[in-house]
């Protein structure tokens, strides 16, 4: 009986240490901003920049912002007089509010529309694997 009690106490002690270690490495999300920026080449236009931001509030609130921009670029046609028009740059931005939860290296963001995204925290970065298989890395500002 004493052996069983010691074994249970040892296991509980190890679990406590493990949980304390996991908690010590927990990142501080409240009142922080995490950013991911990706650039991709668009033929005949130039470099498109996509920026993704996670803006954490004081509680469990989060705002997810996505924006993209294209630079001004020459048109792909020639006017009858031989000139080429310059098309203006374009950009777009959207945002969605939601709530977050962090547990054992996984940050789950649930937006108001019910959609969920699971980010993985490791070595000071958050990563999100998109359905296409692309991995987006976020860094804290």
C-alpha positions as CSV (number, residue, x, y, z in Angstrom):
1,X,0.0,0.0,0.0
2,X,2.8,2.4,0.8
3,X,4.4,1.6,-2.5
4,X,1.2,2.5,-4.4
5,X,1.0,5.7,-2.4
6,X,4.6,6.6,-3.2
7,X,4.0,5.8,-6.9
8,X,0.9,7.9,-7.1
9,X,2.7,10.8,-5.3
10,X,5.6,10.5,-7.7
11,X,3.4,10.5,-10.7
12,X,1.4,13.5,-9.4
13,X,4.7,15.3,-8.7
14,X,6.0,14.7,-12.2
15,X,2.7,15.9,-13.7
16,X,2.8,19.0,-11.6
17,X,6.4,19.8,-12.7
18,X,5.4,19.1,-16.4
19,X,2.4,21.4,-16.1
20,X,4.5,24.1,-14.4
21,X,7.1,23.8,-17.2
22,X,4.4,24.1,-19.9
23,X,2.9,27.1,-18.1
24,X,6.3,28.8,-17.8
25,X,6.7,28.7,-21.6
26,X,3.2,30.0,-22.3
27,X,3.5,33.1,-24.4
28,X,1.8,36.4,-23.4
29,X,-1.0,37.0,-25.9
30,X,-3.0,39.7,-24.1
31,X,-2.5,43.2,-25.5
32,X,-0.1,42.0,-28.2
33,X,0.1,42.0,-32.0
34,X,1.4,39.2,-34.1
35,X,2.1,39.7,-37.8
36,X,2.7,37.5,-40.8
37,X,3.7,39.1,-44.2
38,X,4.0,37.2,-47.4
39,X,5.0,38.5,-50.8
40,X,4.3,36.8,-54.1
41,X,5.1,37.6,-57.7
42,X,2.1,38.4,-59.9
43,X,3.0,38.3,-63.6
44,X,2.7,41.6,-65.5
45,X,2.0,43.4,-62.2
46,X,4.8,43.0,-59.7
47,X,5.0,41.9,-56.1
48,X,1.7,41.5,-54.2
49,X,2.1,41.9,-50.4
50,X,-0.3,40.1,-48.1
51,X,-0.3,41.0,-44.4
52,X,-2.1,39.0,-41.7
53,X,-2.4,40.4,-38.1
54,X,-3.6,38.9,-34.9
55,X,-4.5,41.8,-32.5
56,X,-5.1,40.5,-29.0
57,X,-7.1,42.6,-26.5
58,X,-6.9,42.8,-22.7
59,X,-9.2,39.7,-22.2
60,X,-9.7,36.8,-24.6
61,X,-10.7,39.1,-27.5
62,X,-8.8,39.0,-30.7
63,X,-9.2,40.8,-34.1
64,X,-7.9,39.0,-37.2
65,X,-7.0,41.5,-39.9
66,X,-6.0,40.6,-43.5
67,X,-4.9,43.0,-46.1
68,X,-3.2,42.8,-49.6
69,X,-1.8,45.4,-51.9
70,X,-0.6,45.5,-55.5
71,X,1.7,48.3,-56.8
72,X,0.8,50.5,-59.7
73,X,1.8,48.8,-63.0
74,X,1.8,49.3,-66.7
75,X,-1.3,48.0,-68.5
76,X,-1.0,44.8,-70.6
77,X,-2.2,46.6,-73.7
78,X,-0.9,49.3,-76.0
79,X,-3.0,52.3,-77.0
80,X,-3.5,53.2,-80.7
81,X,-1.0,56.0,-80.3
82,X,1.6,53.6,-79.0
83,X,1.5,54.6,-75.3
84,X,0.9,52.3,-72.4
85,X,-1.4,53.3,-69.6
86,X,-0.3,53.1,-66.0
87,X,-2.8,51.3,-63.8
88,X,-3.1,52.5,-60.2
89,X,-2.2,50.2,-57.3
90,X,-4.9,48.4,-55.5
91,X,-5.4,47.2,-52.0
92,X,-8.0,45.7,-49.7
93,X,-8.4,45.1,-46.0
94,X,-10.8,43.0,-43.9
95,X,-11.2,42.2,-40.2
96,X,-13.1,39.8,-38.0
97,X,-13.5,39.8,-34.3
98,X,-13.4,36.6,-32.1
99,X,-12.1,35.0,-29.0
100,X,-9.0,32.9,-28.3
101,X,-8.0,30.0,-26.2
102,X,-4.4,28.6,-25.6
103,X,-3.6,25.1,-24.4
104,X,-0.4,23.0,-24.7
105,X,1.1,24.9,-27.6
106,X,-2.1,25.4,-29.5
107,X,-3.9,28.7,-29.9
108,X,-7.5,28.3,-31.1
109,X,-9.1,31.4,-32.5
110,X,-12.9,31.2,-32.9
111,X,-14.4,34.1,-35.0
112,X,-17.9,35.5,-34.6
113,X,-19.1,33.6,-37.6
114,X,-18.1,30.3,-35.9
115,X,-15.0,29.5,-38.0
116,X,-12.0,28.2,-36.1
117,X,-8.3,28.4,-36.8
118,X,-5.6,26.5,-34.8
119,X,-2.2,28.1,-34.6
120,X,0.8,26.2,-33.2
121,X,3.2,28.1,-30.9
122,X,6.9,27.1,-31.0
123,X,10.1,29.0,-30.4
124,X,8.5,32.4,-30.2
125,X,6.4,32.1,-33.4
126,X,2.9,31.1,-34.2
127,X,2.2,29.0,-37.3
128,X,-1.0,28.3,-39.2
129,X,-1.3,25.6,-41.8
130,X,-3.8,26.6,-44.4
131,X,-6.0,24.1,-46.3
132,X,-3.7,24.5,-49.3
133,X,-0.8,23.2,-47.2
134,X,0.9,26.6,-47.0
135,X,2.3,27.5,-43.6
136,X,2.0,31.0,-42.4
137,X,4.5,32.2,-39.7
138,X,3.5,35.0,-37.3
139,X,6.0,37.0,-35.1
140,X,5.2,39.2,-32.2
141,X,5.7,42.9,-32.7
